[in-house]
């Protein structure tokens, strides 16, 4: 049997990794400034993370959500305290797409309505409603297009005010920093306007923090840069440091009842301890502060690269925009400089999404490599 060929692949085969170092099957070491789409938040094979999962696996790895699992409650308590989101309830699932799918479903249940407002260049996942709310027609199949989604420009107050007045809206879904779309952001004024208008019109505001959450932006959640309170927050990627896990935080104003949501694998014992390990490392090693400080250091270094036309993002969710497409540069960084970086829908943007425990020395290496390739 062959693999279903849907991914173009770089000719690199990793076999081991530690920190931000990845070693391939030829013994070549690479520095990972992409983290597998922002998934690796506390570094590859962090010893605390590995020990947590191994210890749990010796006890029990999985059983269904029809029995008690106190580790879920421990996780909810820890997550609430560290994020500052104490007025929310936690539902666990397996991925970012599933998180957004459940967020949109809850919004529809809560409002008894079905239309969604999303934004140009958004990316919310590849499943039914999540992909319908994603601004990429190429990955929307006809079955997905049955969903009714209005796409609006970011930071267009008039367009948003007009759209939100429709009586059929159940949700607005918004990334505080667009990931795949290219690191564009709503202004604080716009995000606060969106939050205010959602409240006025009885529409659920979903903060998609799948990529920007768990400290990546320099705060626990990126929406916290803007002083707003979403109704639902979707999470995944960095929360498991490579273990498949996702979830939504649902504000206490939205009531739970049996049967609203369900999952087979979500919140299993291994997923919970993986996420707890991430939270513990974030706290014990002050990695959210590190993300903020190194983001500022990165931006200062980037100012000295003349070919960089714009520096985008916050914390360690960063991008360098050039006046040329970066596909060839990314290849050269992999094969000549042995560095992993990322691309986006904006083909002129180089995306940087490393683990939150990188150092200034790592960033220096990145800019030395960039200088070599751009000279």
C-alpha positions in Angstrom: 0.0 0.0 0.0 1.2 3.5 -0.9 0.7 6.6 1.2 -2.0 9.0 -0.1 0.1 11.7 -1.7 -1.2 15.0 -0.3 2.0 16.5 1.1 5.1 17.8 -0.8 8.1 16.6 1.2 11.6 17.9 1.9 14.2 15.3 1.6 15.0 15.1 5.4 14.2 12.1 7.7 14.4 13.0 11.4 15.2 10.2 13.7 15.8 12.0 17.0 15.4 15.4 18.6 16.2 17.3 21.8 15.6 20.9 22.6 15.6 22.6 19.2 18.1 20.2 17.7 16.8 17.6 15.2 19.0 14.8 13.9 18.3 13.0 10.6 19.1 9.5 9.5 22.4 10.6 8.0 23.6 12.1 11.4 23.1 15.7 10.3 21.9 18.1 13.0 19.3 20.8 12.2 18.1 23.7 14.4 14.3 23.7 14.5 12.9 27.2 14.1 9.5 26.0 13.0 8.5 23.5 15.7 6.3 21.4 13.4 3.8 24.2 12.8 4.2 25.7 16.3 3.6 22.4 18.0 6.9 22.0 19.9 6.4 24.5 22.7 8.9 23.3 25.4 11.5 21.7 23.1 11.8 18.2 21.7 12.1 15.4 24.3 12.0 17.7 27.3 13.0 15.4 30.2 10.1 16.5 32.4 7.7 15.9 29.6 9.1 12.5 28.7 9.2 11.4 32.3 5.6 12.5 32.9 4.3 10.4 29.9 6.4 7.4 30.7 5.3 7.3 34.3 1.6 7.6 33.3 2.0 4.9 30.6 3.2 2.5 33.3 -0.2 3.1 35.1 -2.9 3.5 32.5 -2.8 5.2 29.1 -6.4 5.2 28.1 -10.0 4.6 29.1 -13.2 6.1 27.9 -14.9 9.3 29.2 -17.6 7.2 30.7 -15.5 6.8 33.8 -13.8 9.3 36.2 -10.4 10.7 35.2 -9.2 13.0 37.9 -6.2 14.1 35.8 -8.7 16.0 33.6 -9.8 18.0 36.7 -6.1 18.6 37.7 -5.5 19.8 34.2 -8.5 22.2 34.1 -7.4 23.6 37.5 -3.8 24.2 36.4 -4.8 25.6 33.0 -7.3 28.0 34.6 -4.8 29.4 37.1 -1.9 29.7 34.7 -3.9 31.3 31.9 -6.0 33.5 34.2 -9.2 32.1 32.6 -10.9 31.0 35.8 -14.4 31.8 34.5 -14.3 29.0 31.9 -15.0 25.3 31.6 -12.7 22.9 29.7 -13.7 20.4 27.1 -10.8 18.3 25.7 -10.5 16.9 22.2 -7.6 15.9 19.9 -6.7 18.7 17.5 -7.1 22.3 16.5 -9.6 21.6 13.8 -11.7 19.5 16.2 -11.4 22.3 18.8 -12.8 24.9 16.3 -15.4 22.4 15.1 -16.7 22.0 18.7 -16.4 25.8 19.3 -18.6 26.5 16.3 -21.0 23.7 17.2 -21.4 25.1 20.8 -22.0 28.6 19.4 -24.8 27.2 17.2 -26.3 25.3 20.1 -26.2 28.3 22.3 -27.7 30.8 19.9 -29.9 28.4 17.8 -28.5 30.1 14.7 -26.0 28.9 12.0 -24.2 31.7 10.1 -20.5 32.5 10.9 -18.4 35.5 10.4 -14.7 34.9 9.7 -11.9 37.0 8.2 -9.8 37.1 5.1 -6.7 34.9 5.2 -8.1 33.0 8.2 -7.2 29.4 8.9 -9.3 27.3 11.4 -8.8 23.7 10.3 -9.7 21.2 7.6 -12.9 19.6 9.0 -16.5 20.5 8.2 -17.4 23.9 9.7 -13.8 24.7 10.6 -12.7 24.5 6.9 -15.8 26.4 5.8 -14.6 29.3 8.0 -11.1 29.0 6.5 -10.3 31.5 3.7 -9.0 29.0 1.2 -11.4 27.8 -1.5 -8.9 25.1 -2.7 -9.4 23.0 0.5 -13.2 23.5 0.7 -15.1 20.6 -0.8 -18.7 21.0 -1.9 -19.9 19.3 1.2 -18.1 22.0 3.3 -19.5 24.8 1.3 -23.0 24.1 2.6 -22.0 26.2 5.7 -22.8 29.9 5.4 -19.7 32.0 6.2 -19.2 35.7 5.6 -15.5 36.6 5.2 -14.5 40.2 6.1 -11.3 42.2 5.9 -9.4 42.5 9.2 -9.8 45.9 10.9 -12.7 47.0 8.7 -15.1 48.5 11.3 -17.8 49.4 8.8 -17.9 46.0 7.1 -18.0 44.2 10.5 -20.8 46.4 11.9 -22.9 45.8 8.8 -22.3 42.0 8.9 -22.9 41.5 12.6 -26.4 42.9 12.4 -27.7 39.9 10.5 -30.1 38.0 12.7 -28.7 34.6 11.7 -25.2 34.9 13.0 -24.2 32.3 15.7 -20.4 33.1 15.9 -17.5 35.3 15.0 -14.2 33.4 14.9 -11.0 35.3 15.0 -7.3 34.7 15.3 -5.5 37.3 17.3 -2.4 36.6 15.2 -3.1 34.8 11.9 -0.9 31.7 11.5 -1.2 30.2 8.1 -2.6 33.4 6.7 0.7 35.3 7.3 0.8 36.9 10.8 -1.6 39.7 10.2 -3.4 41.0 13.4 -6.5 42.8 14.4 -5.8 46.1 16.0 -6.7 46.4 19.7 -9.4 48.8 18.8 -10.9 46.4 16.2 -10.8 43.4 18.5 -12.5 45.3 21.3 -15.1 46.6 18.7 -15.7 43.0 17.6 -16.1 41.9 21.2 -18.5 44.7 22.0 -20.7 44.2 18.9 -20.8 40.4 19.5 -22.2 41.1 23.0 -24.7 43.6 21.8 -26.0 41.2 19.1 -26.0 38.0 21.1 -23.3 36.4 18.9 -20.6 34.1 20.4 -17.0 35.3 20.0 -14.6 32.5 19.4 -10.9 33.3 20.0 -8.9 30.8 17.9 -5.7 30.4 19.9 -4.7 27.1 18.4 -1.4 28.4 17.2 -1.0 31.6 19.3 -1.9 30.1 22.7 0.1 28.5 25.5 2.5 31.4 25.7 3.7 31.7 22.1 2.7 35.4 21.8 4.4 36.5 25.0 1.1 36.2 27.0 -0.7 33.0 27.7 -3.3 33.8 25.1 -2.8 36.3 22.3 -6.2 37.9 22.8 -4.9 39.0 26.2 -2.8 41.6 24.5 -6.2 43.3 23.6 -8.1 43.3 26.9 -11.1 41.4 25.7 -13.0 38.3 27.0 -14.1 35.7 24.4 -17.0 33.4 24.9 -15.1 30.4 23.7 -11.3 29.9 23.3 -9.9 27.1 21.1 -6.6 25.5 21.9 -4.2 22.8 20.5 -0.8 22.7 18.9 1.7 23.8 21.6 -0.5 22.5 24.5 0.7 18.9 23.9 4.3 19.5 22.7 3.7 16.9 20.0 1.1 14.7 21.7 -2.2 15.1 19.8 -4.5 17.1 22.1 -6.9 20.0 21.7 -9.7 21.6 23.6 -12.0 24.5 24.1 -12.5 26.8 27.0 -16.2 27.7 27.3 -17.3 30.7 29.4 -19.5 29.9 32.4 -22.3 31.9 30.8 -22.8 29.0 28.4 -24.4 26.0 30.1 -23.4 22.4 29.7 -25.8 19.5 29.3 -25.3 15.8 28.5 -24.8 15.0 24.9 -23.8 18.5 23.6 -20.3 17.4 22.9 -18.5 14.0 22.9 -15.1 12.4 22.1 -13.5 9.0 22.3 -9.9 9.9 22.7 -10.1 13.5 23.9 -8.9 14.0 27.5 -7.2 10.6 27.7 -4.7 10.0 30.5 -1.6 10.5 28.3 -3.0 13.6 26.7 -3.7 15.1 30.1 -0.3 14.5 31.5 1.4 15.7 28.3 -0.5 19.0 28.7 0.2 19.2 32.4 3.9 18.7 31.7 3.8 21.6 29.2 2.1 23.8 31.8 4.5 22.9 34.5 7.5 23.6 32.3 6.0 26.9 31.0 5.6 28.0 34.7 8.8 26.6 36.2 11.1 27.8 33.4 9.3 31.2 32.9 8.9 30.4 29.2 6.2 32.9 28.5 8.5 35.7 29.7 11.2 34.2 27.6 9.0 34.2 24.6 8.3 37.9 25.0 11.9 38.9 25.6 13.3 36.8 22.8 10.7 38.1 20.5 11.9 41.6 21.1 15.5 40.5 20.7 14.6 38.8 17.3 12.9 42.1 16.1 16.0 44.1 16.9 18.2 41.6 15.0 15.9 41.6 12.1 16.2 45.4 11.7 19.8 44.9 10.5 18.7 42.7 7.6 18.2 45.2 4.8 16.2 42.8 2.6 13.5 42.5 5.4 10.6 44.8 4.4 8.4 44.0 7.4 8.7 42.3 10.8 5.4 40.7 11.9 4.0 38.9 14.9 4.5 38.8 18.7 6.6 36.7 21.1 7.9 33.7 19.3 5.2 33.7 16.7 7.1 35.8 14.1 7.5 36.5 10.5 10.0 38.2 8.1 8.4 39.6 5.0 10.6 40.2 1.9 9.9 41.6 -1.6 10.5 38.1 -3.1 8.9 34.7 -2.6 10.7 32.7 0.1 10.4 29.1 -1.1 13.9 28.9 -2.4 15.3 30.7 0.7 13.6 28.1 2.9 15.1 25.2 0.9 18.6 26.8 1.2 18.1 27.2 4.9 17.3 23.5 5.2 19.9 22.0 2.9 22.8 24.5 3.2 22.3 26.0 6.7 20.5 23.1 8.3 17.7 25.2 9.8 13.9 24.5 9.7 11.7 27.6 9.0 8.1 27.9 7.8 6.0 29.5 5.0 2.5 30.8 4.9 -0.3 31.8 2.5 1.8 35.0 2.0 4.5 33.5 -0.2 6.9 36.4 0.7 6.8 35.6 4.4 9.3 33.5 6.3 7.6 32.2 9.5 9.6 31.6 12.7 7.9 29.4 15.4 10.5 27.8 17.6 10.2 26.2 21.1 9.7 28.8 23.8 12.9 27.9 25.6 15.3 28.9 22.8 18.2 31.3 23.6 19.6 34.5 22.2 22.5 32.3 20.9 20.0 30.3 18.8 18.6 33.5 17.3 22.1 34.7 16.5 22.7 31.5 14.6 19.5 32.0 12.6 20.4 35.5 11.6 24.0 34.5 10.7 22.5 31.8 8.4 20.0 34.3 6.9 22.8 36.8 6.2 24.8 34.1 4.4 21.9 33.2 2.2 20.8 36.8 1.4 24.3 38.0 0.6 
